Amino acid sequence: MMSTIACGTHEDHLTDFQGHLVHTAIVPDLIRLHAAAQKAGFSLAIASSFRSFERQLIIWNNKFNGVRPVLDKYEQQVDMSQLSERERVFAILLFSALPGASRHHWGTDLDIYDSNAVSDDYQVKLEQHEYEKGGPFYSFNLWLNEQLPDLGFFKPYHSYSGGVAAEPWHISHIRQSEHIAEQLDVNVLTQVLNQADIAGKAEILKHLPEIYQQYIVNINAPNT
């Protein structure tokens, strides 16, 4: 399988940050973000950072095969047994990236929350209601929306635009993510997926140009 940072098959660019693997180049800005959050009364905690191709592949296959739940836009579980293979592919893509195309492959993207807002035994779900009014991370989310651009980060899924659902917990380093995104295109993905044991492969490859446009490059640009 071709080795590329963009597709999650390369890890030499990563370093440890508070027990999580991140892109070495984002560490200075991540330290600034963490310090700014602390000054504002929040404790920035990382729920998820780098995720390898193999890890994303396991998530995908489990969701496609009904082992792991798939949620709709209302965050209700989808009955995958009632869907065609094409419908399964697009149902998963609402909340889970295609292996080889996840921004979490890059080490530039993090799922974060405010650990000050919950007890130590709270199980973070990374669901929208946690970041909306009345949720434990609402104040933190408002602060992030105001401060992220000045600290070198943005939310690629700040709002729903017809592809991936809104993910208020997902932040991305502006400069490094843009650089890595330039390495990824339909041809690169086709090569990677052709060599992978991925569920729904025929349907994925058949619709890959559409998937690429709707779910991979269709993001909220920085400062929007």
trRosetta pair geometry for C-beta under 8 A, 3 or more apart (Angstrom, degrees):
i j d omega theta_ij theta_ji phi_ij phi_ji
1 9 5.6 -141 119 -127 116 156
1 53 7.6 -161 149 97 152 162
1 192 6.2 58 -161 -135 101 69
1 195 4.9 -180 -94 104 83 143
1 196 7.3 59 -106 -65 130 82
2 7 7.2 68 88 44 94 150
2 9 6.9 120 96 67 50 151
2 188 7.5 -113 83 -155 148 80
2 191 5.7 31 -1 124 132 127
2 192 6.3 -89 45 -80 100 80
3 9 5.0 -128 -124 113 53 107
3 10 4.8 99 175 -73 88 101
4 7 4.7 63 72 20 103 101
4 9 6.1 49 38 50 56 100
4 10 5.8 -124 108 -7 8 127
4 183 6.1 -178 -176 151 122 132
4 188 6.8 -45 41 -167 170 126
4 192 7.9 -93 36 -74 118 126
5 8 7.9 42 179 -63 32 28
5 10 4.8 -71 -72 72 53 123
5 13 5.8 13 -110 16 127 144
5 105 7.3 138 161 135 51 95
5 106 6.1 62 154 -127 96 65
5 107 7.7 -69 -164 16 105 107
5 180 5.6 -97 110 -132 117 114
5 183 6.8 78 61 59 90 162
6 105 6.6 53 162 103 27 129
6 106 6.8 8 -115 -87 42 95
6 180 5.3 167 -89 173 80 89
6 181 7.3 128 -125 -102 113 23
6 183 4.1 -160 -37 90 139 114
6 184 4.2 -167 176 -62 139 98
6 188 6.9 22 89 139 135 152
7 10 7.8 76 60 5 75 92
7 53 5.8 21 146 -82 79 125
7 100 4.4 -11 -146 -145 96 72
7 101 7.6 -10 -117 -57 69 42
7 105 6.1 -88 153 173 13 159
7 184 7.2 147 -60 -106 76 101
7 188 6.7 -146 -54 151 124 109
7 189 7.4 172 -103 -99 114 59
7 192 5.0 -152 -156 -96 150 158
8 51 6.8 -29 -132 101 134 62
8 52 5.0 136 170 -163 104 39
8 53 3.7 150 94 -50 109 72
8 54 7.9 -154 132 6 115 55
8 55 8.0 -115 173 41 137 89
8 56 6.3 63 93 9 175 129
8 99 7.4 -99 52 -167 142 71
8 100 6.7 -124 29 -100 106 34
8 102 6.5 30 -49 55 138 101
8 104 7.7 30 -95 96 124 69
8 105 3.0 -95 -65 -132 94 111
8 106 7.9 -70 -74 -44 73 44
9 52 7.5 82 -91 -165 38 88
9 53 5.0 -4 -64 -3 77 139
9 192 7.4 -159 -23 -129 134 117
10 13 7.0 47 127 5 101 102
11 14 5.1 -42 -172 16 73 124
11 21 7.4 -29 -155 -176 104 148
11 50 7.6 97 -126 169 92 150
11 52 7.2 -30 -71 -97 116 105
13 23 5.6 -10 136 -135 107 77
13 24 6.0 -126 176 10 62 99
13 25 7.7 -29 -178 -5 105 97
13 107 6.3 -173 102 38 101 152
14 21 4.4 14 179 -176 132 106
14 22 6.6 140 -147 70 80 19
14 23 6.5 -61 -101 -92 58 36
14 24 6.8 166 -149 -37 11 80
14 50 5.7 -3 -118 -59 137 164
14 107 5.0 -151 -99 -104 90 147
15 21 7.2 149 71 -146 20 64
15 22 6.5 -36 63 65 70 70
15 23 7.8 25 21 150 83 15
15 24 4.5 81 -8 -92 120 82
15 27 6.5 -27 72 -60 130 134
16 19 6.8 15 -168 -88 103 15
16 20 7.1 129 -154 64 60 30
16 21 6.4 -43 -94 -91 52 57
16 22 8.0 83 -151 22 12 78
17 20 5.6 -37 70 67 76 82
17 21 7.7 111 21 -128 79 12
17 22 4.7 -16 16 19 128 124
17 27 6.0 -167 -85 -115 128 93
17 30 6.1 10 -168 114 159 151
17 46 7.6 90 101 -18 99 157
17 49 7.6 144 57 -103 105 168
18 46 6.4 133 88 17 121 122
19 46 7.9 180 74 64 86 119
20 46 4.7 -75 -14 106 161 149
20 48 7.8 151 -138 -169 130 18
20 49 4.0 108 167 5 120 138
20 50 7.2 151 170 18 81 82
20 110 7.6 79 135 -123 151 109
21 49 5.7 178 68 99 55 122
21 50 4.0 -53 93 31 105 132
21 107 6.3 -75 136 -117 84 104
22 26 5.8 -96 157 67 115 114
22 27 6.6 136 94 -75 122 76
22 30 6.5 42 140 -51 165 165
22 49 5.2 -76 -75 -174 80 140
22 50 6.5 -162 -85 -32 34 101
22 107 5.0 127 -168 -176 36 88
22 108 7.6 99 -167 -85 82 25
22 110 7.0 -14 -105 -70 115 113
23 26 4.8 72 74 4 97 106
23 27 7.9 -142 95 -31 56 75
23 50 7.9 136 -42 -74 64 111
23 106 6.4 -19 -55 144 127 75
23 107 3.5 131 -49 110 74 111
23 108 4.9 4 3 -68 140 68
23 173 7.0 -115 55 31 130 148
23 176 5.5 161 109 161 157 154
24 27 6.1 -32 -168 -12 42 117
24 107 8.0 14 -8 138 51 144
25 173 7.8 151 100 135 91 159
25 176 5.3 152 89 -91 123 133
26 29 5.5 -65 -166 51 65 106
26 30 5.4 69 136 -31 88 108
26 107 7.3 180 19 131 125 85
26 108 5.8 144 -47 -125 146 66
26 152 7.7 176 -144 125 83 130
26 173 4.2 -109 -114 -74 127 158
26 176 5.5 -95 -62 16 100 152
27 30 5.4 -58 -139 38 31 114
27 31 6.3 35 160 -23 66 101
28 31 5.8 -52 -151 31 29 111
28 32 6.7 29 151 -17 62 104
29 32 5.4 -51 -150 36 38 114
29 33 6.3 40 151 -21 67 103
29 151 6.2 129 -172 161 91 73
29 152 3.9 -68 -148 63 143 149
29 153 6.9 154 146 -42 124 90
29 173 6.3 120 78 -128 142 109
30 33 5.6 -49 -145 36 34 113
30 34 6.3 36 154 -20 64 105
30 110 7.9 99 -121 -20 118 152
30 173 7.8 -58 -57 -81 90 118
31 34 5.7 -53 -147 36 30 112
31 35 6.3 29 155 -17 64 108
32 35 5.8 -58 -147 38 29 109
32 36 6.2 29 156 -19 65 108
32 151 5.5 -172 111 -149 110 98
32 152 7.4 82 66 16 131 118
33 36 5.8 -55 -145 37 29 110
33 37 6.3 30 156 -19 64 107
33 44 6.6 58 129 -53 92 177
33 147 7.9 134 -134 128 79 114
33 148 7.7 27 -124 -119 119 61
33 151 4.6 112 -86 156 84 143
33 152 7.5 -106 -52 51 110 93
33 153 6.3 32 -89 -4 145 135
34 37 5.9 -56 -150 35 28 111
34 38 6.4 29 153 -19 63 107
34 44 5.0 -127 -118 55 67 129
35 38 5.6 -54 -148 36 32 113
35 39 6.4 35 153 -21 65 105
36 39 5.7 -52 -149 34 32 114
36 40 6.5 24 153 -13 64 109
36 147 6.2 176 139 176 138 142
36 151 6.1 -119 20 -89 155 139
37 40 5.8 -64 -151 42 32 107
37 42 4.2 -71 177 79 91 108
37 43 7.1 139 128 -100 112 10
37 44 4.2 85 73 -36 164 110
37 114 7.6 -153 -179 -107 123 92
37 140 7.6 34 -149 -142 112 96
37 143 7.3 114 -121 123 76 137
38 41 7.8 89 -177 -39 29 9
38 42 6.8 -96 -78 72 30 57
38 43 6.5 50 -100 -99 77 56
38 44 7.4 -84 -46 6 75 91
40 143 5.7 135 142 -151 155 145
40 147 7.7 -115 -40 -47 156 160
41 116 7.1 -143 154 100 67 166
42 114 4.6 -80 -155 -124 101 115
42 116 5.9 -152 -146 27 42 128
42 117 7.8 -10 -131 -34 83 102
42 139 7.8 -168 -81 108 112 98
42 140 5.1 115 -124 -110 139 99
42 143 6.5 -167 -24 67 144 158
43 114 6.0 102 53 -164 62 66
43 115 4.6 -66 97 56 115 90
43 116 4.2 124 11 -35 105 96
44 112 5.7 -13 -164 -170 90 128
44 114 6.9 -38 -89 -100 41 59
44 115 7.9 19 109 5 6 91
45 112 6.6 147 76 -157 44 73
45 113 5.6 -30 65 68 96 75
45 114 7.1 122 16 -135 93 11
45 115 4.0 78 -28 -38 138 112
46 49 5.6 4 179 -49 134 104
46 110 5.4 -71 -130 -164 102 120
46 111 7.1 98 -165 72 62 58
46 112 5.8 -41 -102 -101 52 77
47 111 4.4 -62 66 105 104 104
47 112 6.6 -176 7 -97 87 21
47 113 5.8 56 -38 0 116 108
47 124 5.3 -114 -107 102 131 146
47 126 6.0 177 116 -63 160 117
47 169 7.0 -10 31 170 135 134
48 51 6.8 5 178 -53 109 114
48 104 6.6 -28 142 -128 109 136
48 110 7.0 163 86 -158 55 53
48 111 4.1 30 46 32 95 117
48 126 7.7 -10 5 -69 122 155
49 104 7.1 148 149 -151 27 91
49 107 6.8 33 158 -136 99 55
49 109 7.5 157 -154 91 53 51
49 110 5.0 -13 -105 -108 77 84
49 111 7.7 -132 -64 25 42 70
50 104 6.3 139 -145 170 25 76
50 105 7.3 43 -154 -151 73 19
50 106 7.7 -133 -113 72 81 31
50 107 4.6 0 -83 -91 109 74
51 55 4.9 -120 -172 87 83 129
51 56 5.5 99 133 -56 114 92
51 102 6.1 -45 76 115 117 148
51 104 3.9 26 23 127 107 124
51 105 6.5 -62 74 -72 71 50
52 55 4.7 98 54 6 80 100
52 56 7.0 -147 95 -2 43 86
52 105 7.1 71 -135 -123 24 76
53 56 5.9 -61 -150 41 30 108
53 57 6.1 36 151 -27 66 108
53 99 5.5 84 -162 -176 72 99
53 100 5.9 41 -127 -72 108 61
53 105 6.5 41 -64 -116 69 120
53 192 7.3 -120 -138 -175 143 126
53 196 7.7 -119 162 -100 117 135
54 57 5.4 -51 -147 31 31 117
54 58 6.7 35 154 -21 63 99
55 58 5.9 -50 -155 29 34 111
55 59 6.8 33 149 -16 64 104
56 59 5.6 -52 -151 37 37 114
56 60 6.2 39 151 -21 68 106
56 96 8.0 159 -157 178 86 97
56 97 6.5 -42 -152 82 131 96
56 98 8.0 60 153 129 126 26
56 99 4.2 155 108 -106 107 78
56 100 7.6 -158 90 -12 139 43
56 102 5.0 -153 -110 -9 150 145
56 104 7.2 154 -76 72 119 114
56 105 7.1 -47 -21 -67 145 97
57 60 5.6 -53 -146 37 31 112
57 61 6.2 26 159 -15 66 108
57 99 4.3 48 -76 -103 69 157
57 196 6.2 -137 -116 -169 134 127
57 197 7.6 78 179 69 132 70
57 198 6.1 -104 -141 -95 96 88
58 61 6.1 -57 -142 40 27 106
58 62 6.2 26 159 -17 63 110
59 62 6.1 -63 -150 38 25 109
59 63 6.4 19 156 -15 63 110
59 68 6.8 -69 -154 61 59 165
59 96 6.0 -154 137 -156 119 135
60 63 6.0 -64 -152 38 27 106
60 64 6.1 24 157 -18 67 110
60 92 6.6 82 -139 168 72 150
60 96 6.5 175 -90 136 68 128
60 98 7.1 60 -105 -139 141 41
60 99 5.3 -96 -7 -28 147 104
60 198 6.4 -11 108 -148 137 98
60 199 6.7 -177 130 42 89 97
61 64 5.6 -53 -140 38 31 111
61 65 6.0 12 164 -3 66 114
61 67 7.9 14 119 29 69 126
61 197 7.9 17 -86 116 141 82
61 198 6.7 -133 -71 -143 94 51
61 199 4.6 125 -125 -7 71 116
62 65 6.2 -67 -140 49 24 98
62 67 4.0 -85 -158 72 80 114
62 68 3.9 57 129 -4 112 112
63 66 7.8 46 -178 -65 28 22
63 67 7.5 -78 -56 54 24 74
63 68 4.9 -54 -74 74 64 102
63 69 7.6 -22 -121 90 82 20
63 70 5.0 98 -165 -72 103 101
63 80 7.6 165 166 -80 61 151
63 92 4.9 116 122 -117 135 116
63 96 6.1 165 -11 39 167 160
64 80 7.4 161 -167 -166 27 146
64 88 5.5 85 -140 152 72 128
64 89 7.6 19 -111 -81 107 56
64 92 6.4 -33 -71 -54 73 149
64 199 3.8 170 92 101 149 134
64 200 5.3 -133 -143 -15 141 118
65 80 7.9 97 131 116 8 150
65 199 5.9 -126 -44 -112 92 165
66 80 4.6 -156 -84 63 91 129
66 81 6.3 34 -89 -53 149 83
69 77 4.9 -68 -157 -122 116 108
69 78 7.8 132 -175 36 72 69
70 77 6.9 97 66 -154 49 63
70 78 4.5 -45 93 45 99 114
70 80 5.9 89 25 -64 131 111
70 88 7.9 -174 -28 -153 174 71
70 91 5.3 65 152 135 140 110
70 92 5.6 -76 -125 -91 127 65
70 95 7.5 167 -156 43 66 117
70 96 7.8 -88 -121 8 86 123
71 75 4.9 -5 -175 -141 134 45
71 76 6.5 126 -152 56 78 24
71 77 6.2 -52 -97 -91 61 43
71 78 6.7 164 -124 -12 10 92
71 94 7.4 -121 87 92 72 123
71 95 5.7 39 57 -10 100 154
72 75 7.2 -96 67 -24 58 13
72 76 5.3 -16 39 59 104 81
72 77 7.8 28 -2 106 85 3
72 78 5.4 118 -50 -67 90 100
72 91 7.3 -50 -93 -149 71 95
72 94 7.1 27 -144 80 36 168
73 94 6.5 -110 -71 -166 72 142
73 160 7.6 50 -141 -117 116 157
73 165 6.0 178 -121 -106 72 119
75 127 5.7 78 -137 -155 146 115
75 128 6.6 -143 -50 24 136 103
75 129 7.4 -109 37 -15 166 105
78 83 7.3 16 159 -32 117 137
78 91 5.3 -162 129 -173 173 137
79 82 4.7 44 107 8 108 114
79 83 7.5 153 98 -20 63 91
80 83 5.6 -62 -155 30 47 115
80 88 5.6 62 -154 -116 99 103
80 91 7.1 -171 -104 84 85 152
83 87 3.7 -134 -169 98 105 121
83 88 4.9 142 105 -59 126 73
83 91 6.3 -58 -130 -16 172 144
84 87 4.6 94 50 8 75 104
84 88 7.1 -132 95 -9 40 86
85 88 5.6 -50 -149 31 34 114
85 89 6.6 39 153 -23 64 101
85 200 5.2 168 -173 -123 100 93
85 202 7.6 27 132 68 152 96
85 203 4.6 -177 126 -32 109 150
86 89 5.8 -51 -155 29 34 114
86 90 6.7 17 156 -6 66 107
86 203 5.0 -152 -84 -155 64 131
86 207 6.9 105 -136 -27 98 147
87 90 6.1 -61 -146 44 32 102
87 91 6.0 37 155 -26 67 109
88 91 5.6 -56 -144 34 29 113
88 92 6.4 28 159 -19 64 105
88 200 6.1 -147 89 -86 116 143
88 203 8.0 92 58 79 93 158
89 92 6.2 -63 -158 33 25 107
89 93 6.6 24 152 -23 63 111
89 200 5.1 175 -74 161 100 149
89 203 5.2 -153 -30 116 144 122
89 204 5.8 -175 -129 -79 136 74
89 207 7.0 132 110 56 152 137
89 211 7.6 -73 154 -90 118 129
90 93 5.5 -49 -144 31 37 117
90 94 7.5 59 156 -38 59 86
91 94 6.4 -39 -172 1 35 113
92 95 7.4 -92 -176 53 42 73
92 96 5.1 -53 173 59 84 111
93 96 6.9 -86 -101 69 24 62
93 97 7.5 49 -136 -120 66 29
93 98 6.6 -1 -104 -47 98 88
93 163 7.6 -75 145 -175 108 72
93 164 7.2 -101 157 -88 73 70
93 211 6.7 -130 -111 -141 155 100
93 214 7.9 61 140 104 144 107
93 215 4.7 -59 178 -114 123 158
94 164 6.7 130 -169 -137 33 43
94 165 5.1 46 169 -30 85 105
95 164 7.3 110 -97 -156 26 80
95 165 5.6 -13 -80 27 75 122
95 167 7.9 127 -138 -77 72 112
97 101 5.5 -147 175 93 105 80
97 102 3.5 139 86 -95 145 78
97 103 6.9 -173 -78 7 159 67
97 104 7.1 176 28 18 143 98
97 164 7.7 -11 -80 -97 78 129
97 215 7.5 162 -126 152 65 112
97 216 7.9 90 -146 -99 99 77
98 101 4.3 30 70 39 97 121
98 102 7.2 -162 66 -47 43 73
98 189 7.5 40 115 -155 133 128
98 193 7.9 -26 166 -86 115 127
98 204 6.9 137 -137 -149 125 124
98 211 6.4 64 -40 161 149 136
98 215 7.1 101 -12 106 107 133
98 216 7.4 -47 33 -72 117 109
99 102 6.9 -18 -115 -14 33 108
99 192 7.9 -145 122 135 86 119
99 193 7.4 131 83 -99 93 85
99 196 6.5 -174 102 177 135 166
99 198 6.1 -152 44 -105 130 129
100 105 7.5 31 -144 -61 17 160
100 188 7.9 -179 173 126 114 86
100 189 5.3 127 127 -132 129 78
100 192 4.3 146 -122 107 138 145
100 193 6.0 -105 10 -58 158 84
100 196 7.5 -134 -42 -22 123 153
101 105 7.8 147 90 2 5 136
101 184 6.7 122 -121 -171 72 139
101 189 6.0 16 -64 -110 106 126
101 211 7.9 152 34 137 174 110
101 212 7.6 -134 -123 -108 146 68
101 215 7.6 75 127 109 141 100
101 216 4.9 -71 -174 -108 127 120
102 105 4.9 118 76 -23 85 93
103 106 5.8 -41 -173 14 54 118
103 108 7.1 -80 175 71 90 93
103 109 4.2 68 131 -19 104 160
103 156 6.5 154 -63 36 170 160
103 170 7.7 90 75 -179 134 123
103 172 6.2 -51 170 -103 141 124
103 177 6.7 16 -155 -142 110 119
104 109 5.4 -96 -84 80 51 114
106 109 6.1 73 56 3 105 96
106 176 7.3 152 155 134 120 100
106 177 6.2 101 113 -114 160 72
106 180 4.7 129 -132 108 126 167
108 172 5.8 44 127 -160 96 75
108 173 4.3 -107 -165 37 94 104
108 176 4.5 -167 -109 101 128 111
108 177 4.2 -177 120 -70 147 83
108 180 6.4 -171 -5 16 140 140
109 156 7.5 -39 -116 8 124 130
109 170 6.4 4 -176 -171 107 91
109 171 6.9 175 -149 90 61 43
109 172 4.6 -17 -99 -101 87 82
109 173 7.5 -123 -66 8 48 74
109 177 6.5 78 -56 -99 91 127
110 170 7.5 165 86 -147 39 49
110 171 5.5 -13 61 60 86 89
110 172 7.9 173 20 -80 63 40
111 126 5.7 -8 -177 -114 137 135
111 167 7.7 -72 -113 169 96 119
111 169 4.8 33 -159 133 80 111
111 170 5.6 -27 -96 -90 72 65
112 144 8.0 154 82 -100 123 143
112 169 6.0 -176 52 -171 49 76
112 171 6.0 -10 11 11 121 117
113 117 7.6 -109 163 46 92 117
113 118 7.7 -5 145 10 126 128
113 124 5.4 -155 3 -128 164 140
113 126 7.7 -116 -54 -84 121 73
113 130 7.5 -31 -123 141 123 132
113 137 5.3 -85 -148 -96 85 142
113 140 7.1 89 -166 99 47 159
113 169 6.2 -16 -66 -131 81 113
114 117 4.4 64 97 -4 109 114
114 118 7.7 126 93 1 71 87
114 136 7.4 -152 66 138 101 88
114 137 5.3 155 23 -122 99 85
114 139 7.6 -30 10 75 167 88
114 140 3.8 -155 -34 -72 130 151
115 118 6.7 -78 -152 50 42 87
117 136 4.4 137 139 169 117 93
117 137 5.8 160 68 -82 160 57
117 139 7.4 171 -96 46 132 105
117 140 6.5 -103 -29 -23 142 125
118 122 3.6 -68 163 27 125 164
118 124 7.4 162 51 -75 165 84
118 136 5.1 46 -66 174 97 156
119 122 5.0 126 57 -33 70 96
122 136 7.5 -13 -169 16 158 179
124 130 7.3 91 -151 -158 73 167
125 130 6.2 166 54 -39 95 137
126 130 7.3 -74 -102 38 14 143
126 167 7.6 8 176 -151 100 96
126 169 5.2 -106 -136 46 87 162
127 130 5.5 102 66 -5 70 103
128 131 6.1 -76 -161 45 43 98
128 132 6.0 40 150 -29 79 113
128 165 7.7 -95 -54 149 125 117
128 166 6.2 67 -107 88 122 103
128 167 8.0 -102 -82 -107 83 37
128 168 6.7 99 -129 8 68 110
129 132 5.5 -56 -136 33 37 114
129 134 7.7 -42 -176 86 84 101
129 135 5.3 159 146 -82 55 125
130 135 4.4 147 -167 -173 21 131
130 136 5.9 -28 -161 42 82 87
130 137 5.2 37 145 24 87 111
130 169 7.8 21 82 -59 119 121
131 135 5.6 -33 -4 88 14 148
131 137 4.8 -37 -98 89 65 107
131 138 6.3 131 -177 -88 35 49
131 140 7.7 -86 -129 75 83 93
131 141 4.3 108 -168 -71 96 147
131 168 3.9 -176 127 82 161 140
131 169 6.3 -145 -56 -52 141 81
132 135 5.1 86 53 -3 57 123
132 138 6.2 -19 117 -100 18 101
132 141 7.8 -26 -68 53 28 164
132 168 7.9 155 -55 4 64 157
133 138 5.4 90 -103 -136 33 146
134 138 6.7 99 31 -47 29 146
135 138 5.0 129 61 -47 78 93
137 140 4.7 -57 -165 49 74 120
137 141 5.6 86 132 -33 86 98
137 168 7.9 156 110 110 120 120
137 169 7.6 34 120 -90 160 94
138 141 5.7 -57 -150 32 28 114
138 142 6.7 28 154 -18 63 103
139 142 5.8 -51 -152 33 34 111
139 143 6.5 34 151 -18 64 106
140 143 5.6 -56 -151 37 32 113
140 144 6.3 36 151 -22 66 105
141 144 5.6 -50 -147 33 32 114
141 145 6.6 36 154 -23 63 102
141 168 5.1 10 -135 164 123 132
142 145 5.8 -51 -152 29 32 114
142 146 6.9 21 154 -11 62 107
143 146 6.1 -66 -157 40 33 106
143 147 5.8 -3 163 4 71 122
144 147 6.3 -76 -130 50 25 92
144 148 5.3 37 179 -46 70 109
144 155 7.4 82 138 -52 117 121
144 168 7.7 126 74 177 140 86
144 171 7.1 -116 -166 -79 128 126
145 148 7.0 -22 -115 7 14 112
145 155 7.6 -34 -101 -2 68 137
145 158 7.6 105 -116 -142 94 117
147 150 6.0 -72 -165 45 54 107
147 151 6.0 29 151 -9 86 120
148 151 5.9 -82 -150 47 31 101
148 153 4.5 -85 -166 85 94 91
148 154 5.7 130 133 -96 125 37
148 155 6.7 80 85 -27 175 83
148 171 6.3 -146 -131 -134 131 120
149 153 7.4 -107 -78 69 27 49
149 154 6.2 41 -87 -85 73 88
149 174 7.7 61 -134 -55 61 141
149 222 6.3 120 -116 -179 97 97
149 223 5.3 71 -111 -82 144 78
152 173 6.0 0 140 -147 99 78
152 174 5.7 -132 -176 22 57 103
152 175 6.8 -45 -161 3 100 102
153 171 4.7 20 172 175 130 115
153 172 6.4 148 -157 73 79 35
153 173 5.7 -51 -100 -98 76 44
153 174 6.4 -160 -110 -26 19 84
154 158 7.6 -62 168 -46 84 120
154 171 7.0 155 80 -154 22 74
154 172 5.9 -31 66 62 71 88
154 174 5.5 74 -3 -80 107 93
154 220 7.5 -144 154 103 114 93
154 221 7.7 -23 150 151 160 35
154 222 4.0 -133 -56 -111 158 75
154 223 7.0 -69 -109 -24 130 47
155 158 3.9 105 96 -73 117 85
155 167 7.5 -167 -170 85 102 73
155 168 6.8 -11 -145 -135 148 43
155 170 6.3 104 -147 84 79 72
155 171 5.9 -54 -87 -102 66 61
155 172 7.3 129 -115 14 20 88
155 220 6.4 6 99 72 76 129
156 170 6.5 -63 46 120 88 115
156 172 5.0 39 -27 -1 109 142
156 177 7.6 -123 -60 152 129 156
156 219 4.0 -37 -170 -162 94 128
156 220 5.9 156 -169 47 31 75
157 160 7.8 23 -171 -84 85 48
157 164 5.0 -73 -110 104 128 118
157 165 7.0 49 -179 93 129 40
157 166 5.8 161 151 -141 89 33
157 167 4.0 44 89 31 133 94
157 170 5.4 36 39 63 110 133
157 219 6.7 -73 -64 -140 59 83
157 220 6.6 147 -99 10 14 107
158 166 6.9 -27 132 -141 24 91
158 168 7.3 60 -138 -103 49 62
158 220 4.3 -79 29 65 102 165
158 224 7.0 174 47 96 145 75
159 166 5.4 -14 -132 -101 30 113
159 220 6.0 96 36 -75 76 140
160 163 7.8 -173 -160 49 65 53
160 164 7.8 -138 -122 97 68 47
160 165 5.7 -22 -97 -143 107 46
160 166 4.8 -74 -43 -39 79 87
161 218 6.0 -156 96 166 112 101
161 219 7.8 129 43 -149 136 12
161 220 6.6 156 -21 -66 135 79
162 214 6.5 -95 127 -152 94 89
162 218 6.5 -80 77 171 92 148
163 214 4.8 167 -103 159 94 64
163 215 4.5 169 -164 -97 106 48
163 216 7.9 -133 -164 -2 144 31
163 218 4.0 143 -31 90 147 128
163 219 7.7 -70 65 -71 144 48
164 167 6.8 -34 144 -13 114 115
164 215 5.8 100 -47 -148 82 77
164 218 7.5 161 9 89 83 96
164 219 7.7 6 35 -100 121 73
167 170 4.0 31 118 4 121 120
172 177 4.5 18 171 -47 112 164
173 176 4.5 17 102 41 124 106
173 177 5.4 148 70 -20 66 97
174 177 6.6 -75 -146 38 11 103
174 178 6.4 7 164 -16 56 113
174 222 5.0 40 -120 -86 117 146
175 178 6.1 -63 -153 34 24 109
175 179 6.6 23 154 -19 62 108
176 179 5.6 -54 -151 33 35 114
176 180 6.5 26 157 -13 68 106
177 180 5.9 -58 -146 41 33 105
177 181 6.0 41 155 -28 67 107
178 181 5.7 -50 -143 31 30 116
178 182 7.1 40 155 -29 58 98
179 182 6.2 -53 -168 18 31 114
180 183 5.7 -49 -169 21 49 115
180 184 7.4 35 144 -17 71 107
181 184 5.8 -64 -157 33 44 110
181 217 7.7 116 -175 -110 119 79
183 188 7.0 96 147 -93 70 172
184 188 5.7 -121 -138 70 47 141
184 189 6.9 55 -168 -49 87 97
184 216 7.2 -129 131 172 130 130
185 188 5.3 98 51 10 65 102
185 189 7.2 -131 100 -2 33 93
185 212 7.5 44 -167 -154 47 145
186 189 5.8 -60 -148 42 31 111
186 190 6.1 38 155 -27 67 106
186 208 5.7 121 -147 132 98 111
186 209 5.6 6 -111 -92 149 68
186 212 5.1 -74 -79 -49 90 162
187 190 5.6 -50 -146 31 30 115
187 191 6.7 31 155 -18 62 102
188 191 6.0 -56 -156 33 31 110
188 192 6.6 24 152 -14 65 109
189 192 5.7 -59 -147 40 34 109
189 193 5.9 23 161 -12 71 113
189 208 6.3 175 104 -164 126 127
189 212 6.9 -169 23 -87 155 112
190 193 6.1 -61 -138 43 25 104
190 194 6.1 33 161 -29 62 109
190 205 6.6 85 -128 -133 84 95
190 208 6.3 114 -78 131 87 172
191 194 6.0 -54 -148 28 24 114
191 195 7.1 7 159 -6 57 110
192 195 6.4 -78 -165 40 29 101
192 196 6.5 21 149 -24 68 118
193 196 5.4 -62 -142 33 39 115
193 198 6.0 -53 -152 22 85 146
193 201 6.6 162 164 -140 101 91
193 204 6.3 -131 -172 114 149 131
193 205 6.4 -179 110 -76 133 93
193 208 7.6 -165 37 -99 157 134
194 205 7.4 73 -77 -96 77 136
196 201 7.5 177 84 -103 83 118
198 201 5.0 117 76 -79 88 90
198 204 6.7 -27 114 18 130 158
200 203 4.9 -52 -177 48 88 112
200 204 5.4 96 119 -31 91 99
201 204 5.6 -59 -144 36 29 113
201 205 6.2 21 164 -13 68 108
202 205 6.2 -59 -147 40 25 105
202 206 6.2 30 154 -24 62 111
203 206 5.5 -54 -144 35 31 116
203 207 6.3 -2 166 8 66 111
204 207 6.7 -82 -150 52 22 87
204 208 6.2 52 152 -72 64 87
204 211 7.0 -6 -156 -20 69 162
205 208 5.4 -14 -142 -29 33 120
207 210 4.8 -52 -177 47 83 116
207 211 5.5 90 121 -29 89 99
208 211 5.4 -54 -138 39 34 113
208 212 6.0 42 160 -27 67 103
209 212 5.6 -50 -147 31 30 116
209 213 6.6 22 158 -12 62 106
210 213 6.1 -61 -150 40 30 105
210 214 5.9 8 162 -3 68 118
211 214 6.2 -69 -135 48 24 98
211 215 5.4 -34 -172 34 67 116
211 216 6.8 59 136 -16 72 107
212 215 7.5 -58 -97 53 8 75
212 216 4.8 -42 -149 38 49 131
212 217 6.4 30 159 -2 72 103
213 216 7.4 10 -22 45 12 88
213 217 6.2 -35 -126 48 38 109
213 218 6.5 61 154 -40 49 107
214 218 5.5 -21 -166 0 25 147
215 218 6.4 -12 -62 42 13 111
220 224 5.0 -147 -178 83 90 111
221 224 5.0 69 63 0 76 129
